[in-house]
Amino acid sequence: MRAGEFELINKIRRRASVGPEIRLGIGDDCSSIVVPPNYELLTSTDLLLEGVHFCLDWTDLYSLGIKSVAVNISDLAAMGAKPVSLHLAVGLPASFSDEQVEQFLNGVFAGLERYEVTLAGGDTSRSVGPLVISVTVQGFCHKDQVITRGGAGVGDDLWVSGTLGDSGLALHFLQSNRPLSAFLAARHYRPEARAVLGQRLAIENLATAMLDLSDGLSGDLRHLLNASAVGARVELERLPLSNEFKDELQMDQSLLDLALCGGEDYELLFTAKPKMRDSLEQLSVAINLPLCRIGEVTSTPELSLVMANGLIYQPRSSAFDHFGSTKDRSRE
Ligand SMILES: [Mg+2]
């Protein structure tokens, strides 16, 4: 038997720290956030559905709680915003025990602490179906520093953080009943939002356009190119790949598609003027996160994935298909 909703909300409220920007947090009809002068409040919402975005046979609830926070913080990072508050709405299956709810909340609070975000409100309900998680995050960005998808210019360099395809490779392993290494499990179950990188790019005015990679490089890059009305040339031999990914790729070249279309990388993809190369390399060292220049922005409005031999590569899959679902899971 699970605790009542009021008891649950009180429990959550007791655990929620309140940051200085939150005038009113959990407990009133609305939360209230004080936006500093000359800053904008950026907001993003994400829906995570059991059976579509995650599978409880494969993930533990603690990791799912952390991930629910991280994937939303990633959207704030993608525009250069500093995360401030998070609202959480959950539909909990009637079959869930108090312990299961606790495990999920422990993960959520670990995520909140990790990114120094206040849980400022939300809602809970019993779900007659699967677990439903809706997270809304808000953050601040100086009004002159917000990085949109629409600012890429012809001749800009194309950059990506971290490594690509690890989460897709993990899912591929899970689907083939292969065990995951600690590295792949972390990349898949507990992705790290690039919050510091996003903010530094904004504050130091280093990027012209940006987004986070949730659906895979090839699909997400097209969103950026469309928004900026430009094209791009990506050199595949430059793609940043982990050692584990490279080892698998040696045995099966078709796995390259996971780095291009695998989804759930939660790395930042951004464009920058070539004169910013030194500054970006310094930033990479300063925040201890690899940044890799993978191509350039072109005037022809198409995306060319160029192989080492100069030929154009065509990925086999163009969209990430989680659990065989046909639901469009592209995220804003
Ligand atoms: Mg996004």
Boltz pocket constraint, residues with backbone or C-beta under 6 A from the ligand:
constraints:
  - pocket:
      binder: B
      contacts: [[A, 74], [A, 75], [A, 78], [A, 211], [A, 212], [A, 213], [A, 214], [A, 331], [A, 332]]
      max_distance: 6.0
